C-alpha cells in the first residue's frame, strides 16, 4: 500500500471535495492521512479494482464511509457490500477485511478514546 501522508495544514481551513483529495493507482491501494491526532485518525483510501486490505483487527472502532465505487467488507466472517454514500462501523477487536469489487474510495475514521 502506498502512503501519501500529508499534514493537516494542507487541507485545514479550505473547502474541499474528499474524493478529489486522493487518486487511484493501478494495482494498488493508496492512502492519505487527513487528521492524525492522539485521539484518532481520519484517512482517505483509494483501492484499484480487486485490491483490498487483508483480514486484521484493530483495538478501536473504525467507521468506513464510501465516497465512490464498491467494496466488500467482511466483519467476523459476515460479508457486507458497500456502495457510494453508505457507511459501516467495523467494531474494535473483531477481524475485518476489505476488497474492492470496483475501484473504490473511502474515508476511514478511527476514534481512539
C-alpha positions as CSV (number, residue, x, y, z in Angstrom):
1,X,0.0,0.0,0.0
2,X,1.4,3.4,-1.0
3,X,1.0,6.1,1.7
4,X,0.7,9.7,0.6
5,X,0.7,11.0,4.1
6,X,0.0,14.8,4.2
7,X,-0.1,17.2,7.1
8,X,-3.5,18.6,8.2
9,X,-2.2,22.1,7.4
10,X,-2.5,21.2,3.7
11,X,-6.3,20.8,3.9
12,X,-7.3,22.8,7.1
13,X,-9.5,25.8,6.6
14,X,-10.3,25.0,3.0
15,X,-13.5,23.9,1.2
16,X,-12.6,20.6,-0.4
17,X,-14.2,17.6,-2.1
18,X,-13.0,14.5,-0.3
19,X,-12.9,12.2,-3.3
20,X,-10.7,14.7,-5.2
21,X,-8.0,14.5,-2.5
22,X,-6.9,11.1,-3.5
23,X,-6.3,9.3,-6.8
24,X,-6.3,5.7,-7.9
25,X,-3.1,3.9,-8.8
26,X,-3.3,0.8,-11.0
27,X,-3.0,-2.4,-9.0
28,X,-2.6,-0.5,-5.7
29,X,-4.1,0.8,-2.5
30,X,-3.3,4.4,-1.8
31,X,-3.9,6.2,1.5
32,X,-3.7,9.8,2.6
33,X,-4.0,10.8,6.2
34,X,-6.1,14.0,6.7
35,X,-6.0,14.1,10.5
36,X,-3.6,12.3,12.8
37,X,-4.1,13.1,16.5
38,X,-3.7,11.1,19.7
39,X,-7.5,10.9,19.9
40,X,-7.8,9.3,16.4
41,X,-7.2,9.5,12.7
42,X,-9.1,10.4,9.5
43,X,-7.7,8.7,6.4
44,X,-8.7,8.6,2.8
45,X,-8.1,5.4,0.8
46,X,-8.3,4.6,-2.9
47,X,-8.4,0.9,-4.0
48,X,-8.0,-0.2,-7.5
49,X,-10.5,-2.9,-8.5
50,X,-9.6,-6.2,-6.9
51,X,-7.3,-4.6,-4.3
52,X,-8.0,-4.7,-0.6
53,X,-6.8,-5.0,3.0
54,X,-6.3,-8.5,4.3
55,X,-8.1,-9.6,7.5
56,X,-6.8,-7.9,10.6
57,X,-8.1,-6.5,13.9
58,X,-7.9,-3.0,15.4
59,X,-8.2,-2.0,19.1
60,X,-10.7,0.7,18.2
61,X,-14.0,1.0,16.3
62,X,-13.5,2.2,12.7
63,X,-16.1,4.0,10.6
64,X,-15.9,3.4,6.8
65,X,-17.8,5.9,4.6
66,X,-17.9,5.1,0.9
67,X,-17.1,8.1,-1.4
68,X,-17.3,6.2,-4.7
69,X,-17.2,2.7,-6.1
70,X,-18.0,-0.6,-4.4
71,X,-16.3,-2.7,-1.8
72,X,-17.0,-5.9,0.1
73,X,-16.4,-5.5,3.8
74,X,-16.0,-8.7,5.8
75,X,-16.5,-8.5,9.6
76,X,-16.1,-11.7,11.6
77,X,-16.8,-13.7,8.5
78,X,-20.0,-11.8,7.5
79,X,-19.9,-10.0,4.2
80,X,-21.3,-6.5,3.6
81,X,-21.4,-4.9,0.2
82,X,-20.9,-1.2,0.5
83,X,-21.6,1.4,-2.2
84,X,-21.3,5.2,-2.6
85,X,-22.9,7.1,0.2
86,X,-23.1,4.1,2.6
87,X,-21.2,3.5,5.8
88,X,-20.4,0.7,8.2
89,X,-18.7,0.6,11.5
90,X,-16.0,-2.1,11.9
91,X,-16.1,-3.0,15.7
92,X,-13.0,-3.0,17.8
93,X,-11.2,-6.3,18.2
94,X,-13.3,-8.1,15.5
95,X,-11.5,-9.4,12.5
96,X,-12.3,-7.4,9.3
97,X,-11.1,-7.1,5.7
98,X,-12.0,-5.1,2.6
99,X,-11.8,-6.0,-1.1
100,X,-12.8,-3.5,-3.9
101,X,-15.3,-5.1,-6.3
102,X,-14.9,-1.9,-8.4
103,X,-12.5,1.0,-8.0
104,X,-13.3,2.3,-4.6
105,X,-12.6,5.4,-2.4
106,X,-13.4,5.6,1.3
107,X,-13.0,7.8,4.3
108,X,-11.9,5.9,7.4
109,X,-12.4,7.5,10.8
110,X,-10.9,5.9,13.9
111,X,-11.5,7.3,17.3
112,X,-9.0,6.1,19.9
113,X,-10.6,7.4,23.1
